[in-house]
Amino acid sequence: MLTEAARTIDAPDLVIALSHRGHRTFQLGADVPLGKAPLHGPGDGLRYELGSASKPFTGLLLAALVADGRVRYEDSAAGLLAPGHPVHPAVRAITLRHLITHTSGLPALPADFYPQALPRWSTAPYSRYPADRVVRAFLRARPRHHPGTRWHYSNFAVSVLGHTLAAATGTPWEVLLQQEVLGPLGLEGTRLGPGDPAGDAVGHRRDGRPLPALDTGGFTAAGAVRATPPDLLTFLEAHLPASAAAVDAAVSAAVALAVDATATSAAAAPTRPPAAAFADVRRPLLRRGLRHAHTHTLTWFRHPSPRGPVCFHAGATLGQQMFLGFRPDTGTALAAMCARRVHRTDPFIATVHELLTEKL
């Protein structure tokens, strides 16, 4: 099935990574160099741009901080980000939960984003919109709808969430994500920006021309994560209730090795995000879509299937595509990625979604 899916997609640097009850299988596209084949550890394989599939990482970070009592879902984002700053009442009413569930009433991107982005739309649209500008745009925003009343997908909102969590904890978002999610899960092949060019997948336009690495500007929490296929399976496996014990054992073993090698105190070693955080991000919260047939969790799209619910999130950058999904009832996780620009008739998302929902 994986081989047939790879033939259907036929894209550069294609990898389909499957985990079923702890057993992993990797299907590579015909053009993936053998030296980059993700067959061993988390550092193997190319790192791919996740784009919007970065949002589940931010959602898990939020859930972990809530489980630790450091923030609350119902905290006012403006109150944490800029205490005492005068804002519109609707902005004051936006909570952390509204931001991550796309119910804040904010648009997909700030209104003033497009004029400066258009000249660089096909190469670096986010690069000249830094973090402080994202924050200012939020504080002067006028939400289209009262928070909590409508679902509208928003990169702007999730980016604001990242800056809010940083302000609330006094820790930069990149450091916070490393401390609370990436480090504890042992995601050694995951980065929050371009790294060694030899280790990063290169995106391509539809005509095959290469594209520069994505610069997310101030929108890091909405799309800056880059990861290898094994790391993505580890991240997804941690969401599977049946895999929790195995993940804990693997993390404990990795921590033991690190402590042994560096002679540091085991008390300083990172711990896995709390079980309550994973339960929160799996739990359905709201209904959406045609006739409200689909639900949405804190951070995942959730569709029904003959063998139980499927949680997933897709992402696309200027020249790469990503799909992350898992089935809690069957202990199955799937990560698929390629280095080709998305287009209207592209079979990538439809193929891998059908693979996870109807075949596996």
ZAMAR-767173 format. One record per residue: residue number from 0; x, y, z of N, C-alpha, C in turn; residue in one letter; chain. Coordinates in steps of 0.2 Angstrom, whole numbers, plus 5000, padded with zeros to 4 digits. Layout:
REC  nr n.px n.py n.pz ca.px ca.py ca.pz c.px c.py c.pz rest kette
REC NUM    X    Y    Z     X     Y     Z    X    Y    Z    A     A
...
***
This chain:
REC  nr n.px n.py n.pz ca.px ca.py ca.pz c.px c.py c.pz rest kette
REC   0 5004 4994 5000  5000  5000  5000 5004 5006 5000    M     A
REC   1 5010 5006 5004  5014  5012  5004 5017 5013 4997    L     A
REC   2 5020 5008 4994  5023  5008  4988 5018 5011 4982    T     A
REC   3 5012 5009 4983  5007  5011  4978 5006 5019 4979    E     A
REC   4 5005 5021 4985  5004  5028  4987 5010 5032 4985    A     A
REC   5 5016 5030 4985  5022  5033  4983 5022 5034 4975    A     A
REC   6 5020 5029 4972  5019  5030  4965 5014 5035 4963    R     A
REC   7 5008 5035 4966  5003  5040  4965 5005 5047 4966    T     A
REC   8 5009 5048 4971  5011  5055  4973 5017 5057 4968    I     A
REC   9 5022 5053 4967  5028  5054  4963 5031 5061 4964    D     A
REC  10 5033 5063 4970  5036  5069  4971 5043 5069 4973    A     A
REC  11 5047 5074 4973  5054  5074  4975 5055 5073 4982    P     A
REC  12 5060 5069 4984  5061  5068  4991 5055 5066 4995    D     A
REC  13 5051 5061 4992  5045  5059  4996 5047 5053 5001    L     A
REC  14 5044 5054 5007  5045  5049  5012 5038 5048 5015    V     A
REC  15 5036 5042 5015  5030  5040  5019 5032 5036 5025    I     A
REC  16 5031 5038 5031  5033  5035  5037 5027 5032 5041    A     A
REC  17 5027 5026 5042  5022  5022  5046 5024 5019 5052    L     A
REC  18 5020 5020 5057  5021  5016  5064 5014 5013 5066    S     A
REC  19 5015 5006 5067  5009  5002  5069 5011 4998 5075    H     A
REC  20 5008 5000 5080  5009  4997  5087 5017 4996 5088    R     A
REC  21 5020 5001 5087  5027  5001  5088 5032 4999 5083    G     A
REC  22 5029 4996 5077  5033  4994  5072 5033 4999 5066    H     A
REC  23 5039 5001 5064  5040  5006  5059 5042 5004 5052    R     A
REC  24 5039 5007 5047  5040  5006  5040 5041 5012 5037    T     A
REC  25 5047 5013 5033  5048  5019  5029 5048 5017 5021    F     A
REC  26 5043 5021 5018  5043  5020  5010 5046 5027 5007    Q     A
REC  27 5052 5026 5004  5055  5031  5001 5053 5032 4993    L     A
REC  28 5053 5038 4991  5052  5040  4984 5058 5037 4980    G     A
REC  29 5058 5037 4974  5063  5034  4970 5069 5038 4970    A     A
REC  30 5068 5045 4971  5074  5049  4970 5077 5051 4977    D     A
REC  31 5075 5048 4983  5078  5049  4989 5085 5046 4990    V     A
REC  32 5091 5050 4991  5097  5047  4991 5098 5042 4997    P     A
REC  33 5101 5036 4995  5101  5031  5000 5105 5033 5007    L     A
REC  34 5110 5038 5006  5113  5041  5012 5109 5045 5016    G     A
REC  35 5103 5047 5013  5098  5051  5017 5092 5047 5020    K     A
REC  36 5092 5040 5018  5087  5036  5020 5086 5036 5028    A     A
REC  37 5080 5037 5030  5078  5037  5037 5077 5030 5040    P     A
REC  38 5082 5026 5041  5082  5019  5043 5084 5018 5050    L     A
REC  39 5087 5022 5053  5090  5021  5060 5088 5025 5065    H     A
REC  40 5091 5031 5067  5089  5035  5072 5086 5041 5070    G     A
REC  41 5084 5045 5075  5081  5052  5074 5085 5057 5070    P     A
REC  42 5091 5056 5070  5095  5061  5066 5096 5059 5059    G     A
REC  43 5093 5053 5057  5094  5051  5050 5089 5054 5046    D     A
REC  44 5090 5055 5039  5085  5057  5035 5086 5065 5034    G     A
REC  45 5083 5068 5029  5082  5075  5028 5077 5078 5033    L     A
REC  46 5078 5084 5035  5074  5088  5039 5069 5092 5034    R     A
REC  47 5063 5091 5035  5058  5094  5031 5054 5100 5034    Y     A
REC  48 5052 5105 5030  5048  5110  5033 5041 5108 5034    E     A
REC  49 5039 5109 5040  5032  5107  5042 5027 5112 5040    L     A
REC  50 5028 5118 5040  5023  5123  5038 5018 5123 5044    G     A
REC  51 5012 5123 5042  5006  5123  5047 5006 5116 5051    S     A
REC  52 5009 5111 5049  5009  5105  5053 5014 5106 5059    A     A
REC  53 5017 5112 5060  5020  5114  5066 5015 5116 5072    S     A
REC  54 5009 5117 5070  5004  5119  5075 5003 5114 5080    K     A
REC  55 5003 5107 5079  5002  5103  5084 5008 5103 5089    P     A
REC  56 5014 5105 5087  5019  5106  5092 5017 5112 5097    F     A
REC  57 5015 5117 5094  5013  5123  5098 5007 5121 5103    T     A
REC  58 5002 5117 5100  4997  5115  5104 4999 5110 5110    G     A
REC  59 5003 5106 5109  5006  5102  5114 5009 5106 5119    L     A
REC  60 5013 5111 5117  5017  5115  5122 5012 5118 5126    L     A
REC  61 5007 5121 5123  5001  5125  5127 4998 5120 5132    L     A
REC  62 4997 5114 5130  4994  5109  5135 4998 5107 5140    A     A
REC  63 5005 5106 5139  5010  5104  5144 5010 5110 5149    A     A
REC  64 5010 5116 5147  5011  5122  5152 5004 5122 5156    L     A
REC  65 4999 5121 5153  4992  5121  5157 4993 5115 5162    V     A
REC  66 4995 5109 5160  4995  5103  5164 5000 5105 5170    A     A
REC  67 5005 5109 5169  5010  5111  5174 5008 5117 5179    D     A
REC  68 5002 5120 5177  4999  5125  5181 5002 5132 5179    G     A
REC  69 5006 5132 5174  5010  5139  5172 5005 5144 5168    R     A
REC  70 5000 5141 5165  4995  5146  5161 4989 5142 5162    V     A
REC  71 4983 5145 5160  4977  5142  5159 4974 5143 5152    R     A
REC  72 4970 5139 5150  4967  5139  5143 4963 5146 5143    Y     A
REC  73 4960 5148 5149  4955  5153  5148 4959 5160 5150    E     A
REC  74 4965 5160 5151  4969  5166  5152 4968 5171 5146    D     A
REC  75 4967 5177 5147  4967  5182  5141 4974 5183 5138    S     A
REC  76 4974 5182 5132  4980  5183  5128 4983 5190 5129    A     A
REC  77 4979 5195 5128  4981  5202  5129 4984 5203 5136    A     A
REC  78 4980 5200 5141  4982  5201  5148 4989 5199 5149    G     A
REC  79 4991 5193 5146  4997  5190  5147 5003 5193 5143    L     A
REC  80 5001 5195 5137  5006  5198  5132 5008 5205 5134    L     A
REC  81 5003 5209 5136  5004  5216  5137 4999 5219 5142    A     A
REC  82 5001 5217 5149  4996  5219  5154 4995 5227 5154    P     A
REC  83 4989 5229 5155  4987  5236  5155 4987 5239 5149    G     A
REC  84 4989 5236 5143  4989  5240  5137 4982 5240 5135    H     A
REC  85 4979 5246 5132  4973  5247  5130 4971 5243 5123    P     A
REC  86 4966 5239 5123  4964  5235  5118 4957 5235 5117    V     A
REC  87 4955 5233 5111  4947  5232  5110 4945 5227 5114    H     A
REC  88 4938 5228 5117  4936  5223  5121 4935 5216 5118    P     A
REC  89 4934 5215 5112  4934  5209  5109 4941 5206 5109    A     A
REC  90 4947 5210 5108  4953  5207  5109 4955 5205 5116    V     A
REC  91 4952 5209 5121  4953  5207  5128 4950 5200 5130    R     A
REC  92 4945 5199 5126  4941  5193  5127 4944 5186 5124    A     A
REC  93 4949 5187 5120  4952  5182  5116 4957 5178 5121    I     A
REC  94 4955 5171 5122  4959  5167  5127 4964 5163 5123    T     A
REC  95 4969 5159 5127  4973  5155  5124 4970 5149 5120    L     A
REC  96 4964 5147 5123  4961  5142  5119 4958 5144 5113    R     A
REC  97 4955 5150 5112  4953  5153  5106 4958 5153 5101    H     A
REC  98 4964 5155 5103  4970  5156  5098 4972 5149 5095    L     A
REC  99 4972 5144 5099  4975  5138  5096 4969 5134 5093    I     A
REC 100 4963 5135 5094  4957  5132  5091 4954 5136 5085    T     A
REC 101 4957 5141 5083  4955  5145  5077 4948 5148 5078    H     A
REC 102 4947 5150 5084  4940  5153  5086 4941 5160 5089    T     A
REC 103 4946 5163 5088  4948  5170  5091 4944 5175 5087    S     A
REC 104 4942 5174 5081  4939  5180  5077 4944 5183 5073    G     A
REC 105 4951 5182 5074  4956  5185  5070 4956 5182 5063    L     A
REC 106 4959 5186 5058  4959  5184  5051 4965 5179 5050    P     A
REC 107 4966 5176 5044  4971  5172  5043 4978 5175 5044    A     A
REC 108 4979 5181 5042  4985  5185  5043 4983 5192 5044    L     A
REC 109 4987 5196 5047  4986  5203  5048 4984 5207 5042    P     A
REC 110 4980 5212 5042  4978  5216  5036 4984 5219 5033    A     A
REC 111 4989 5221 5037  4995  5225  5034 5000 5220 5032    D     A
REC 112 4999 5214 5032  5004  5209  5030 5005 5209 5023    F     A
REC 113 4999 5209 5019  4999  5208  5012 5003 5213 5008    Y     A
REC 114 5003 5219 5009  5006  5224  5005 5014 5223 5005    P     A
REC 115 5017 5221 5011  5024  5220  5011 5026 5213 5009    Q     A
REC 116 5021 5209 5009  5023  5202  5007 5022 5201 4999    A     A
REC 117 5018 5204 4996  5017  5203  4989 5023 5203 4985    L     A
REC 118 5028 5208 4985  5034  5208  4981 5038 5202 4982    P     A
REC 119 5037 5198 4988  5041  5192  4989 5037 5186 4990    R     A
REC 120 5031 5186 4987  5026  5181  4988 5029 5174 4987    W     A
REC 121 5033 5173 4982  5035  5167  4979 5042 5164 4982    S     A
REC 122 5045 5169 4986  5051  5167  4989 5052 5168 4997    T     A
REC 123 5049 5173 5000  5050  5175  5007 5045 5179 5009    A     A
REC 124 5038 5178 5009  5033  5182  5011 5033 5184 5018    P     A
REC 125 5035 5180 5023  5035  5181  5030 5041 5185 5032    Y     A
REC 126 5046 5185 5028  5053  5187  5031 5053 5194 5034    S     A
REC 127 5049 5199 5032  5050  5206  5034 5044 5208 5039    R     A
REC 128 5041 5203 5042  5036  5204  5047 5038 5201 5053    Y     A
REC 129 5042 5204 5057  5045  5201  5063 5040 5200 5069    P     A
REC 130 5042 5198 5075  5038  5196  5080 5035 5202 5083    A     A
REC 131 5039 5208 5084  5036  5214  5087 5030 5216 5083    D     A
REC 132 5030 5216 5076  5025  5218  5072 5019 5213 5073    R     A
REC 133 5020 5207 5074  5014  5202  5075 5011 5204 5081    V     A
REC 134 5014 5206 5086  5011  5208  5093 5007 5214 5092    V     A
REC 135 5010 5219 5089  5007  5226  5088 5001 5225 5084    R     A
REC 136 5001 5221 5079  4995  5220  5075 4989 5216 5079    A     A
REC 137 4991 5212 5083  4986  5209  5088 4983 5214 5093    F     A
REC 138 4987 5218 5096  4985  5223  5101 4980 5228 5098    L     A
REC 139 4981 5229 5091  4977  5234  5088 4971 5231 5084    R     A
REC 140 4970 5225 5084  4966  5221  5080 4958 5223 5082    A     A
REC 141 4954 5221 5077  4947  5222  5078 4944 5215 5075    R     A
REC 142 4943 5210 5080  4941  5203  5077 4935 5204 5073    P     A
REC 143 4934 5199 5068  4928  5199  5064 4922 5196 5067    R     A
REC 144 4923 5192 5072  4918  5189  5076 4920 5189 5083    H     A
REC 145 4914 5188 5087  4916  5188  5094 4920 5181 5096    H     A
REC 146 4925 5182 5100  4929  5176  5101 4924 5170 5103    P     A
REC 147 4926 5164 5101  4922  5158  5103 4916 5156 5099    G     A
REC 148 4914 5161 5094  4908  5160  5091 4908 5156 5084    T     A
REC 149 4914 5157 5080  4915  5154  5074 4922 5152 5073    R     A
REC 150 4923 5147 5069  4929  5144  5067 4932 5147 5061    W     A
REC 151 4938 5149 5061  4941  5152  5055 4949 5151 5056    H     A
REC 152 4952 5147 5051  4959  5145  5052 4963 5152 5052    Y     A
REC 153 4968 5152 5056  4972  5158  5057 4979 5157 5059    S     A
REC 154 4984 5158 5054  4991  5158  5056 4993 5164 5061    N     A
REC 155 4989 5169 5060  4990  5175  5064 4989 5173 5071    F     A
REC 156 4983 5170 5073  4981  5168  5080 4986 5163 5083    A     A
REC 157 4989 5158 5079  4993  5153  5083 5000 5157 5084    V     A
REC 158 5002 5161 5079  5008  5165  5080 5008 5169 5086    S     A
REC 159 5002 5173 5087  5001  5177  5093 5001 5172 5100    V     A
REC 160 4999 5166 5099  4999  5161  5105 5006 5160 5107    L     A
REC 161 5011 5159 5102  5018  5158  5103 5021 5164 5107    G     A
REC 162 5020 5170 5105  5022  5176  5108 5019 5177 5115    H     A
REC 163 5013 5175 5116  5010  5175  5122 5013 5170 5127    T     A
REC 164 5014 5164 5125  5017  5159  5130 5024 5161 5132    L     A
REC 165 5028 5164 5127  5034  5167  5129 5034 5172 5134    A     A
REC 166 5029 5177 5133  5029  5182  5138 5026 5180 5145    A     A
REC 167 5022 5175 5145  5019  5172  5151 5024 5169 5155    A     A
REC 168 5029 5165 5152  5034  5161  5155 5041 5165 5156    T     A
REC 169 5042 5171 5152  5048  5174  5152 5054 5170 5148    G     A
REC 170 5051 5166 5144  5056  5162  5140 5055 5162 5132    T     A
REC 171 5059 5163 5128  5058  5163  5121 5055 5157 5119    P     A
REC 172 5050 5158 5114  5046  5152  5111 5051 5146 5109    W     A
REC 173 5056 5148 5106  5060  5142  5103 5063 5138 5109    E     A
REC 174 5065 5142 5114  5068  5139  5120 5063 5135 5124    V     A
REC 175 5057 5138 5124  5051  5135  5128 5049 5128 5125    L     A
REC 176 5049 5128 5118  5047  5122  5114 5052 5117 5115    L     A
REC 177 5059 5119 5115  5064  5114  5116 5064 5111 5123    Q     A
REC 178 5063 5115 5128  5063  5113  5135 5057 5108 5136    Q     A
REC 179 5051 5110 5134  5045  5106  5136 5043 5101 5131    E     A
REC 180 5045 5101 5125  5042  5096  5120 5048 5092 5116    V     A
REC 181 5052 5096 5113  5057  5093  5109 5062 5089 5113    L     A
REC 182 5065 5092 5118  5070  5088  5122 5067 5082 5126    G     A
REC 183 5061 5083 5129  5058  5078  5133 5057 5072 5129    P     A
REC 184 5055 5073 5122  5053  5068  5118 5059 5065 5114    L     A
REC 185 5065 5068 5115  5071  5065  5112 5071 5067 5104    G     A
REC 186 5068 5072 5102  5068  5074  5095 5074 5077 5093    L     A
REC 187 5079 5073 5092  5086  5076  5091 5087 5079 5083    E     A
REC 188 5082 5076 5079  5083  5079  5072 5078 5084 5070    G     A
REC 189 5075 5088 5075  5070  5093  5074 5073 5100 5076    T     A
REC 190 5072 5105 5071  5075  5111  5072 5069 5116 5071    R     A
REC 191 5071 5123 5073  5066  5128  5072 5068 5133 5067    L     A
REC 192 5072 5131 5062  5074  5135  5057 5079 5131 5053    G     A
REC 193 5082 5134 5047  5087  5131  5043 5093 5129 5047    P     A
REC 194 5096 5123 5045  5102  5121  5048 5107 5119 5043    G     A
REC 195 5111 5114 5044  5116  5112  5039 5112 5111 5032    D     A
REC 196 5114 5114 5027  5110  5113  5020 5110 5106 5018    P     A
REC 197 5116 5103 5020  5116  5096  5017 5111 5091 5021    A     A
REC 198 5108 5094 5027  5103  5090  5030 5096 5092 5029    G     A
REC 199 5095 5098 5026  5088  5100  5025 5086 5099 5018    D     A
REC 200 5079 5096 5017  5076  5095  5011 5075 5102 5007    A     A
REC 201 5076 5102 5001  5076  5108  4997 5069 5108 4993    V     A
REC 202 5065 5113 4994  5059  5114  4991 5059 5115 4984    G     A
REC 203 5054 5114 4980  5054  5115  4973 5047 5118 4971    H     A
REC 204 5048 5122 4966  5042  5125  4962 5039 5119 4958    R     A
REC 205 5033 5121 4955  5030  5116  4951 5034 5114 4945    R     A
REC 206 5038 5119 4943  5042  5118  4937 5049 5114 4939    D     A
REC 207 5050 5113 4945  5056  5109  4947 5062 5114 4949    G     A
REC 208 5061 5120 4949  5066  5125  4951 5066 5125 4959    R     A
REC 209 5072 5125 4962  5073  5125  4969 5071 5131 4972    P     A
REC 210 5069 5131 4978  5067  5137  4982 5072 5138 4988    L     A
REC 211 5072 5144 4991  5076  5145  4997 5073 5142 5003    P     A
REC 212 5076 5141 5008  5073  5139  5015 5068 5144 5017    A     A
REC 213 5063 5141 5020  5057  5146  5023 5060 5150 5029    L     A
REC 214 5058 5157 5028  5059  5161  5034 5052 5163 5036    D     A
REC 215 5051 5161 5042  5044  5162  5045 5043 5169 5048    T     A
REC 216 5049 5173 5049  5048  5180  5052 5045 5179 5059    G     A
REC 217 5040 5183 5061  5037  5183  5067 5032 5177 5068    G     A
REC 218 5031 5173 5063  5026  5168  5063 5028 5161 5065    F     A
REC 219 5033 5161 5069  5037  5155  5071 5032 5149 5074    T     A
REC 220 5028 5151 5078  5024  5146  5082 5019 5143 5077    A     A
REC 221 5018 5146 5071  5013  5143  5066 5016 5139 5061    A     A
REC 222 5023 5139 5060  5025  5136  5055 5033 5135 5054    G     A
REC 223 5037 5136 5059  5044  5136  5059 5047 5129 5060    A     A
REC 224 5044 5124 5062  5047  5117  5064 5049 5114 5058    V     A
REC 225 5055 5111 5058  5058  5106  5053 5060 5100 5057    R     A
REC 226 5059 5094 5053  5060  5088  5057 5061 5082 5052    A     A
REC 227 5065 5077 5055  5066  5071  5051 5060 5066 5051    T     A
REC 228 5059 5062 5047  5054  5057  5047 5054 5053 5054    P     A
REC 229 5059 5050 5056  5059  5047  5062 5057 5051 5068    P     A
REC 230 5059 5057 5068  5057  5062  5074 5049 5063 5074    D     A
REC 231 5046 5063 5068  5039  5064  5067 5035 5058 5069    L     A
REC 232 5038 5052 5068  5035  5046  5070 5035 5046 5078    L     A
REC 233 5041 5048 5081  5041  5048  5088 5036 5053 5091    T     A
REC 234 5035 5059 5088  5031  5064  5090 5023 5061 5090    F     A
REC 235 5022 5058 5085  5015  5055  5084 5014 5049 5088    L     A
REC 236 5019 5045 5089  5018  5039  5094 5017 5041 5101    E     A
REC 237 5019 5047 5103  5018  5049  5110 5011 5051 5111    A     A
REC 238 5007 5052 5105  5000  5054  5106 4996 5048 5106    H     A
REC 239 4998 5042 5105  4995  5036  5105 4994 5033 5112    L     A
REC 240 4989 5032 5115  4988  5029  5122 4992 5023 5123    P     A
REC 241 4991 5018 5118  4994  5012  5118 5002 5012 5118    A     A
REC 242 5005 5018 5115  5012  5018  5114 5015 5022 5120    S     A
REC 243 5011 5025 5124  5014  5029  5130 5019 5026 5134    A     A
REC 244 5018 5020 5136  5023  5016  5140 5030 5015 5136    A     A
REC 245 5029 5013 5129  5035  5012  5125 5039 5019 5124    A     A
REC 246 5035 5024 5123  5039  5031  5123 5042 5032 5129    V     A
REC 247 5039 5031 5135  5042  5033  5141 5048 5029 5142    D     A
REC 248 5048 5022 5140  5054  5018  5141 5060 5021 5137    A     A
REC 249 5058 5023 5130  5063  5025  5126 5066 5031 5128    A     A
REC 250 5062 5036 5131  5065  5042  5133 5069 5041 5140    V     A
REC 251 5067 5037 5144  5070  5035  5150 5077 5032 5148    S     A
REC 252 5077 5028 5143  5084  5025  5141 5088 5030 5138    A     A
REC 253 5086 5035 5134  5090  5040  5131 5092 5045 5137    A     A
REC 254 5088 5046 5142  5090  5051  5147 5096 5047 5151    V     A
REC 255 5095 5041 5152  5100  5037  5156 5107 5037 5153    A     A
REC 256 5107 5036 5146  5113  5037  5142 5116 5044 5143    L     A
REC 257 5112 5049 5142  5115  5056  5142 5118 5057 5149    A     A
REC 258 5114 5055 5154  5117  5056  5161 5123 5052 5162    V     A
REC 259 5123 5046 5160  5129  5042  5160 5135 5045 5157    D     A
REC 260 5134 5048 5151  5139  5051  5147 5142 5057 5149    A     A
REC 261 5138 5061 5152  5140  5068  5155 5141 5069 5162    T     A
REC 262 5139 5063 5166  5140  5063  5173 5136 5069 5176    A     A
REC 263 5130 5071 5173  5126  5076  5176 5121 5073 5181    T     A
REC 264 5117 5077 5184  5112  5074  5189 5106 5072 5185    S     A
REC 265 5103 5066 5187  5097  5064  5184 5091 5068 5185    A     A
REC 266 5092 5072 5191  5086  5077  5192 5086 5082 5187    A     A
REC 267 5091 5084 5184  5091  5089  5179 5089 5086 5172    A     A
REC 268 5087 5080 5171  5085  5077  5165 5078 5079 5163    A     A
REC 269 5076 5080 5157  5070  5082  5155 5065 5076 5156    P     A
REC 270 5059 5078 5158  5053  5073  5158 5048 5074 5153    T     A
REC 271 5045 5068 5151  5040  5068  5146 5034 5073 5147    R     A
REC 272 5031 5076 5142  5025  5080  5144 5020 5076 5148    P     A
REC 273 5017 5079 5152  5012  5076  5156 5006 5072 5152    P     A
REC 274 5004 5066 5155  4999  5063  5151 4993 5067 5150    A     A
REC 275 4991 5071 5155  4985  5076  5154 4986 5080 5148    A     A
REC 276 4992 5082 5146  4993  5086  5140 4991 5082 5133    A     A
REC 277 4993 5076 5133  4991  5072  5127 4984 5071 5127    F     A
REC 278 4981 5070 5133  4973  5069  5133 4970 5075 5131    A     A
REC 279 4972 5081 5133  4969  5087  5131 4969 5088 5123    D     A
REC 280 4975 5086 5120  4975  5088  5113 4972 5082 5109    V     A
REC 281 4970 5077 5112  4966  5072  5108 4958 5073 5109    R     A
REC 282 4956 5076 5114  4949  5077  5116 4946 5081 5111    R     A
REC 283 4940 5079 5108  4936  5084  5103 4933 5089 5107    P     A
REC 284 4934 5095 5104  4931  5101  5107 4925 5105 5103    L     A
REC 285 4926 5105 5097  4920  5108  5093 4919 5105 5086    L     A
REC 286 4913 5106 5083  4911  5104  5077 4912 5109 5071    R     A
REC 287 4914 5106 5066  4915  5111  5060 4914 5107 5053    R     A
REC 288 4915 5111 5048  4914  5107  5041 4907 5107 5039    G     A
REC 289 4906 5104 5033  4900  5103  5030 4895 5099 5035    L     A
REC 290 4889 5102 5036  4884  5099  5041 4888 5097 5048    R     A
REC 291 4893 5100 5049  4897  5099  5056 4898 5092 5057    H     A
REC 292 4900 5089 5051  4902  5081  5051 4909 5080 5055    A     A
REC 293 4913 5085 5055  4920  5084  5057 4921 5088 5064    H     A
REC 294 4925 5085 5068  4926  5089  5074 4934 5091 5074    T     A
REC 295 4935 5095 5079  4942  5098  5080 4944 5098 5087    H     A
REC 296 4950 5095 5088  4953  5095  5095 4956 5101 5097    T     A
REC 297 4960 5101 5102  4964  5108  5104 4968 5110 5098    L     A
REC 298 4971 5105 5094  4975  5106  5089 4975 5102 5083    T     A
REC 299 4971 5097 5083  4971  5092  5077 4964 5092 5074    W     A
REC 300 4964 5091 5067  4958  5090  5064 4956 5083 5066    F     A
REC 301 4949 5081 5066  4947  5074  5069 4941 5072 5064    R     A
REC 302 4943 5067 5060  4938  5064  5056 4936 5057 5058    H     A
REC 303 4930 5055 5056  4927  5048  5058 4930 5044 5053    P     A
REC 304 4930 5037 5054  4932  5032  5050 4929 5026 5052    S     A
REC 305 4929 5020 5048  4926  5014  5050 4929 5011 5056    P     A
REC 306 4936 5013 5057  4939  5010  5063 4941 5015 5068    R     A
REC 307 4937 5020 5069  4938  5025  5074 4940 5031 5072    G     A
REC 308 4941 5036 5076  4943  5043  5074 4950 5043 5071    P     A
REC 309 4951 5048 5067  4958  5049  5064 4959 5057 5065    V     A
REC 310 4965 5058 5069  4967  5065  5070 4973 5066 5065    C     A
REC 311 4973 5072 5062  4978  5074  5057 4979 5081 5057    F     A
REC 312 4984 5083 5054  4986  5090  5052 4990 5090 5046    H     A
REC 313 4989 5094 5041  4993  5095  5035 4997 5102 5035    A     A
REC 314 5002 5102 5031  5006  5109  5031 5009 5109 5024    G     A
REC 315 5010 5115 5022  5013  5117  5015 5017 5123 5016    A     A
REC 316 5023 5123 5013  5027  5129  5013 5027 5131 5005    T     A
REC 317 5032 5135 5004  5032  5137  4997 5034 5132 4992    L     A
REC 318 5038 5127 4995  5040  5121  4990 5040 5114 4994    G     A
REC 319 5037 5114 4999  5036  5107  5003 5029 5106 5005    Q     A
REC 320 5028 5099 5006  5021  5097  5009 5022 5092 5015    Q     A
REC 321 5018 5092 5019  5018  5088  5025 5011 5086 5027    M     A
REC 322 5011 5079 5030  5005  5077  5033 5007 5073 5039    F     A
REC 323 5003 5074 5044  5004  5071  5051 4997 5068 5053    L     A
REC 324 4997 5062 5055  4991  5059  5057 4992 5053 5062    G     A
REC 325 4987 5052 5066  4987  5046  5070 4980 5043 5071    F     A
REC 326 4979 5037 5073  4973  5033  5075 4974 5031 5082    R     A
REC 327 4971 5034 5087  4971  5031  5094 4969 5024 5095    P     A
REC 328 4963 5022 5091  4960  5016  5092 4964 5010 5089    D     A
REC 329 4969 5011 5085  4973  5006  5081 4980 5006 5083    T     A
REC 330 4982 5011 5086  4989  5012  5088 4993 5013 5081    G     A
REC 331 4991 5017 5077  4994  5019  5070 4995 5026 5069    T     A
REC 332 5001 5027 5067  5003  5034  5065 5006 5035 5059    A     A
REC 333 5005 5040 5055  5008  5041  5048 5011 5048 5047    L     A
REC 334 5017 5049 5045  5019  5055  5043 5022 5055 5036    A     A
REC 335 5020 5059 5031  5021  5059  5024 5024 5066 5023    A     A
REC 336 5029 5066 5018  5032  5073  5017 5035 5072 5010    M     A
REC 337 5036 5078 5006  5039  5079  5000 5041 5086 4999    C     A
REC 338 5045 5087 4994  5048  5093  4992 5046 5096 4986    A     A
REC 339 5039 5097 4985  5036  5100  4979 5031 5104 4981    R     A
REC 340 5030 5110 4978  5025  5115  4979 5018 5112 4978    R     A
REC 341 5014 5114 4983  5007  5111  4982 5003 5115 4976    V     A
REC 342 4999 5111 4973  4994  5114  4968 4987 5111 4968    H     A
REC 343 4983 5114 4965  4976  5112  4966 4974 5105 4964    R     A
REC 344 4977 5102 4960  4976  5095  4958 4981 5090 4961    T     A
REC 345 4985 5092 4965  4991  5088  4968 4987 5082 4972    D     A
REC 346 4990 5076 4971  4987  5070  4975 4990 5069 4982    P     A
REC 347 4994 5073 4984  4998  5071  4990 4993 5071 4996    F     A
REC 348 4990 5076 4998  4985  5076  5004 4980 5070 5003    I     A
REC 349 4976 5070 4997  4971  5065  4997 4973 5058 4997    A     A
REC 350 4979 5057 4994  4982  5050  4994 4984 5048 5001    T     A
REC 351 4987 5052 5005  4990  5050  5012 4984 5050 5017    V     A
REC 352 4979 5055 5016  4973  5055  5020 4969 5048 5019    H     A
REC 353 4968 5046 5013  4964  5040  5012 4968 5034 5014    E     A
REC 354 4975 5034 5014  4979  5029  5016 4978 5028 5024    L     A
REC 355 4978 5033 5028  4977  5033  5035 4970 5031 5037    L     A
REC 356 4965 5034 5033  4958  5034  5035 4955 5027 5033    T     A
REC 357 4956 5025 5027  4953  5019  5024 4956 5013 5023    E     A
REC 358 4963 5013 5023  4967  5007  5022 4971 5004 5027    K     A
REC 359 4973 5008 5032  4978  5006  5037 4974 5004 5043    L     A
***
